[in-house]
Amino acid sequence: MNKKAEAFEGYLKEKDIKVFEMEELEGDSQHTAVFRSHITVEGQQLPTIVITDDSIFTMVRVQIAPKALSEENQLELLKLVNEESASYKPFKLYLNKEGDLILDVCMTIEGELNGDNLYSMFAIIIDYLNTNYRKFMKCIWKGE
């Protein structure tokens, strides 16, 4: 297990946070560990992962909406995603090859991972999603 994963796992145990399941990717040269959980927004459970490895990068990824992209909403959704990504610094939004709407936070962490700093990013993400989730869903549903 990589050192950041060990530190995050220790932080979760210390704070008695039991909403994550950890999986190590076998045979991965970067010793990648994935912590799986979810964020609840508007009654929806959004799949959320924290990805740590031996690099200085740690990712927090939230799947806002699966299969969000359609022929009908493509132009409006791409425009909305681009505007949001350009205006909000901590993270980027994009549509993956399956058309899922994804929010990514890439944090640089050199040395010891500070669990409070990583966990505080969740408050920022949750606040953003509570403010903007309906806007995304309205755009996505327009195409249906």
QUICORKA-V574978 format. One record per residue. N is the residue number from 1. RES is the residue in three letters. PHI is phi in whole degrees, 0 to 359 (none if undefined). OMEGA is omega as a letter, one per 30 degrees, with the letter a starting at -180 (999 if undefined). D_LAST is the distance of its C-alpha to the last C-alpha in Angstrom with 1 decimal. Layout:
n->N res->RES phi->PHI omega->OMEGA d_last->D_LAST
n->N res->RES phi->PHI omega->OMEGA d_last->D_LAST
//
This chain:
n->1 res->MET phi->none omega->l d_last->43.7
n->2 res->ASN phi->286 omega->a d_last->43.5
n->3 res->LYS phi->297 omega->l d_last->45.2
n->4 res->LYS phi->293 omega->l d_last->42.1
n->5 res->ALA phi->295 omega->l d_last->40.6
n->6 res->GLU phi->300 omega->a d_last->43.9
n->7 res->ALA phi->294 omega->a d_last->44.0
n->8 res->PHE phi->292 omega->l d_last->40.4
n->9 res->GLU phi->299 omega->l d_last->41.2
n->10 res->GLY phi->297 omega->l d_last->44.5
n->11 res->TYR phi->298 omega->a d_last->42.7
n->12 res->LEU phi->298 omega->l d_last->40.3
n->13 res->LYS phi->294 omega->a d_last->43.3
n->14 res->GLU phi->300 omega->a d_last->45.3
n->15 res->LYS phi->270 omega->a d_last->42.7
n->16 res->ASP phi->57 omega->l d_last->41.9
n->17 res->ILE phi->264 omega->a d_last->38.2
n->18 res->LYS phi->243 omega->a d_last->36.9
n->19 res->VAL phi->261 omega->a d_last->33.1
n->20 res->PHE phi->246 omega->l d_last->33.4
n->21 res->GLU phi->244 omega->a d_last->34.1
n->22 res->MET phi->257 omega->l d_last->35.9
n->23 res->GLU phi->224 omega->l d_last->35.8
n->24 res->GLU phi->266 omega->l d_last->38.1
n->25 res->LEU phi->277 omega->a d_last->37.1
n->26 res->GLU phi->292 omega->l d_last->40.1
n->27 res->GLY phi->75 omega->a d_last->41.9
n->28 res->ASP phi->276 omega->a d_last->40.1
n->29 res->SER phi->293 omega->l d_last->42.7
n->30 res->GLN phi->266 omega->l d_last->41.2
n->31 res->HIS phi->56 omega->a d_last->41.4
n->32 res->THR phi->293 omega->l d_last->37.7
n->33 res->ALA phi->235 omega->a d_last->36.8
n->34 res->VAL phi->241 omega->l d_last->33.3
n->35 res->PHE phi->256 omega->a d_last->33.0
n->36 res->ARG phi->257 omega->l d_last->29.8
n->37 res->SER phi->201 omega->l d_last->28.5
n->38 res->HIS phi->206 omega->l d_last->25.6
n->39 res->ILE phi->244 omega->l d_last->24.9
n->40 res->THR phi->263 omega->l d_last->23.5
n->41 res->VAL phi->224 omega->l d_last->21.3
n->42 res->GLU phi->53 omega->l d_last->19.8
n->43 res->GLY phi->78 omega->l d_last->20.8
n->44 res->GLN phi->259 omega->l d_last->18.9
n->45 res->GLN phi->267 omega->a d_last->21.2
n->46 res->LEU phi->264 omega->l d_last->20.5
n->47 res->PRO phi->304 omega->a d_last->22.6
n->48 res->THR phi->224 omega->l d_last->25.4
n->49 res->ILE phi->226 omega->l d_last->28.2
n->50 res->VAL phi->244 omega->a d_last->31.4
n->51 res->ILE phi->246 omega->l d_last->32.9
n->52 res->THR phi->240 omega->l d_last->36.7
n->53 res->ASP phi->204 omega->a d_last->39.1
n->54 res->ASP phi->283 omega->l d_last->42.4
n->55 res->SER phi->284 omega->l d_last->41.1
n->56 res->ILE phi->277 omega->a d_last->41.1
n->57 res->PHE phi->261 omega->l d_last->37.3
n->58 res->THR phi->230 omega->a d_last->35.3
n->59 res->MET phi->252 omega->l d_last->31.5
n->60 res->VAL phi->243 omega->a d_last->29.3
n->61 res->ARG phi->232 omega->l d_last->25.7
n->62 res->VAL phi->236 omega->l d_last->22.7
n->63 res->GLN phi->271 omega->a d_last->19.4
n->64 res->ILE phi->288 omega->a d_last->17.1
n->65 res->ALA phi->208 omega->l d_last->13.9
n->66 res->PRO phi->285 omega->l d_last->13.8
n->67 res->LYS phi->46 omega->a d_last->11.6
n->68 res->ALA phi->285 omega->a d_last->10.1
n->69 res->LEU phi->277 omega->l d_last->10.2
n->70 res->SER phi->225 omega->l d_last->8.0
n->71 res->GLU phi->299 omega->a d_last->9.5
n->72 res->GLU phi->288 omega->a d_last->7.3
n->73 res->ASN phi->255 omega->a d_last->8.1
n->74 res->GLN phi->308 omega->a d_last->11.4
n->75 res->LEU phi->297 omega->a d_last->13.9
n->76 res->GLU phi->293 omega->a d_last->13.1
n->77 res->LEU phi->291 omega->l d_last->12.7
n->78 res->LEU phi->298 omega->l d_last->15.8
n->79 res->LYS phi->296 omega->l d_last->17.6
n->80 res->LEU phi->297 omega->a d_last->17.0
n->81 res->VAL phi->299 omega->l d_last->18.1
n->82 res->ASN phi->296 omega->l d_last->21.1
n->83 res->GLU phi->298 omega->a d_last->22.1
n->84 res->GLU phi->294 omega->l d_last->22.1
n->85 res->SER phi->296 omega->a d_last->24.0
n->86 res->ALA phi->285 omega->a d_last->26.5
n->87 res->SER phi->256 omega->a d_last->27.2
n->88 res->TYR phi->240 omega->a d_last->27.5
n->89 res->LYS phi->293 omega->a d_last->30.5
n->90 res->PRO phi->295 omega->a d_last->30.6
n->91 res->PHE phi->211 omega->l d_last->27.5
n->92 res->LYS phi->236 omega->l d_last->25.0
n->93 res->LEU phi->251 omega->l d_last->21.3
n->94 res->TYR phi->200 omega->l d_last->19.8
n->95 res->LEU phi->250 omega->a d_last->17.3
n->96 res->ASN phi->282 omega->a d_last->19.2
n->97 res->LYS phi->295 omega->l d_last->19.3
n->98 res->GLU phi->274 omega->a d_last->16.9
n->99 res->GLY phi->86 omega->l d_last->14.2
n->100 res->ASP phi->283 omega->l d_last->15.1
n->101 res->LEU phi->274 omega->a d_last->15.7
n->102 res->ILE phi->239 omega->l d_last->19.5
n->103 res->LEU phi->245 omega->l d_last->22.1
n->104 res->ASP phi->240 omega->l d_last->25.7
n->105 res->VAL phi->239 omega->l d_last->29.0
n->106 res->CYS phi->249 omega->a d_last->32.0
n->107 res->MET phi->255 omega->l d_last->35.3
n->108 res->THR phi->264 omega->a d_last->38.7
n->109 res->ILE phi->227 omega->l d_last->41.1
n->110 res->GLU phi->262 omega->l d_last->44.7
n->111 res->GLY phi->75 omega->a d_last->47.1
n->112 res->GLU phi->287 omega->l d_last->46.4
n->113 res->LEU phi->286 omega->l d_last->42.9
n->114 res->ASN phi->262 omega->a d_last->42.9
n->115 res->GLY phi->301 omega->l d_last->40.7
n->116 res->ASP phi->297 omega->l d_last->40.6
n->117 res->ASN phi->295 omega->l d_last->39.3
n->118 res->LEU phi->296 omega->a d_last->36.6
n->119 res->TYR phi->293 omega->l d_last->35.6
n->120 res->SER phi->294 omega->l d_last->35.6
n->121 res->MET phi->297 omega->l d_last->32.7
n->122 res->PHE phi->297 omega->l d_last->30.6
n->123 res->ALA phi->297 omega->l d_last->31.3
n->124 res->ILE phi->294 omega->l d_last->30.1
n->125 res->ILE phi->297 omega->a d_last->26.9
n->126 res->ILE phi->298 omega->l d_last->26.3
n->127 res->ASP phi->300 omega->l d_last->27.1
n->128 res->TYR phi->300 omega->a d_last->24.8
n->129 res->LEU phi->294 omega->l d_last->21.8
n->130 res->ASN phi->298 omega->l d_last->22.8
n->131 res->THR phi->279 omega->a d_last->22.7
n->132 res->ASN phi->245 omega->a d_last->19.6
n->133 res->TYR phi->304 omega->a d_last->17.2
n->134 res->ARG phi->299 omega->l d_last->15.4
n->135 res->LYS phi->299 omega->l d_last->15.1
n->136 res->PHE phi->296 omega->a d_last->13.4
n->137 res->MET phi->295 omega->l d_last->11.0
n->138 res->LYS phi->299 omega->l d_last->10.2
n->139 res->CYS phi->294 omega->a d_last->9.7
n->140 res->ILE phi->294 omega->a d_last->7.6
n->141 res->TRP phi->290 omega->l d_last->5.2
n->142 res->LYS phi->304 omega->a d_last->5.6
n->143 res->GLY phi->280 omega->a d_last->3.8
n->144 res->GLU phi->267 omega->999 d_last->0.0
//
